[in-house]
Amino acid sequence: MRQGNTNLRVNDQVEVITGKDKGRVGKILQIDRRKNRAVVERINMIKRHMKPTDATQPGQIIEKEAFIHISNLMLICPECTKTVRIGRKQLEDGTKVRVCKNCSATIETAKK
């Protein structure tokens, strides 16, 4: 499988464009670039059955986010608040930035 080059980053606001969670919006928590998959906040929820670790803690069912393929996600532009395609542009100082193809605004990722 080919490792893809994606324009999505952690903390980007994305919308699911296909699948069971189509139309839902969330923030990217984690990206696996080797498998082209991402974990999005409150999207693609699964249940995991956990065994008890010792006598004091009981077994339980935990609900958590699972990976979803990057091709099923689309970035939401912070300026025009629409799902958009992303381009790349090099500024005068040599830094490369992501650009909204719809409104031509630069897309900055919020740092943690």
C-alpha positions in Angstrom: 0.0 0.0 0.0 1.3 3.4 -0.9 1.9 5.9 1.8 -0.2 9.0 1.0 0.6 12.7 1.3 -2.3 14.4 3.1 -3.1 18.0 3.7 -4.9 17.2 6.9 -3.2 18.0 10.3 -4.0 17.2 13.9 -6.6 19.7 15.4 -8.1 20.4 12.0 -11.9 20.7 11.9 -13.2 18.1 9.4 -16.5 16.8 8.1 -17.2 13.1 7.2 -18.3 13.0 3.6 -19.3 9.3 3.4 -20.1 6.3 5.6 -22.3 5.8 8.6 -21.2 9.2 10.2 -21.8 11.2 7.0 -22.3 14.9 7.7 -20.9 14.8 11.2 -18.2 17.3 12.2 -15.2 16.7 14.5 -11.6 17.6 15.3 -8.7 15.3 14.3 -7.1 13.8 17.3 -4.5 11.5 15.7 -3.2 10.7 12.2 -1.6 7.4 11.0 0.2 8.5 7.8 1.4 5.0 7.0 -2.2 3.7 6.8 -3.8 6.9 5.6 -6.2 6.9 8.6 -7.2 9.4 11.3 -9.0 9.4 14.6 -11.7 12.1 14.7 -13.4 13.3 17.9 -16.7 11.5 18.5 -16.7 9.9 15.0 -16.7 6.2 14.2 -17.4 5.2 17.9 -16.8 1.5 18.7 -17.2 -0.6 21.9 -14.4 -2.5 23.5 -14.9 -5.1 26.1 -12.2 -4.8 28.8 -11.3 -7.6 31.2 -10.8 -6.8 34.8 -7.2 -5.9 35.5 -7.3 -7.0 39.2 -9.9 -8.0 41.8 -10.9 -4.4 42.7 -11.7 -3.2 39.1 -14.6 -4.9 37.3 -14.7 -5.7 33.6 -16.4 -3.0 31.5 -17.4 -1.9 28.1 -15.6 1.2 26.9 -16.8 3.3 24.0 -14.0 5.0 22.0 -13.1 6.5 18.6 -11.8 4.2 15.9 -9.7 5.2 12.9 -11.4 6.3 9.7 -9.8 6.6 6.3 -8.6 10.1 5.3 -10.4 9.9 2.0 -13.7 10.0 3.9 -12.8 13.3 5.5 -12.9 16.9 4.2 -11.4 20.0 5.8 -13.7 22.8 7.0 -12.2 26.2 6.1 -12.1 28.5 9.2 -12.7 31.6 7.0 -15.6 30.5 4.8 -16.9 27.7 7.1 -17.5 25.3 4.2 -15.9 21.9 3.3 -13.1 22.7 0.9 -10.3 21.3 -1.1 -6.8 22.3 -0.1 -4.0 23.7 -2.1 -0.4 24.6 -1.2 1.3 27.9 -1.7 4.8 29.2 -0.9 5.1 32.6 0.8 7.7 35.2 0.0 9.8 34.2 3.1 9.9 30.6 1.8 7.4 29.0 4.2 4.8 26.6 2.7 1.2 27.1 3.8 -2.1 25.4 3.1 -4.6 27.5 1.1 -8.4 27.1 0.8 -9.3 26.6 -2.9 -12.7 28.3 -2.3 -11.8 31.6 -0.6 -7.9 31.6 -1.0 -7.4 32.1 2.7 -4.4 30.5 4.4 -5.3 27.7 6.8 -3.4 27.8 10.1 -3.4 24.9 12.4 -4.0 25.7 16.1 -1.2 24.5 18.3 -1.9 22.5 21.4 
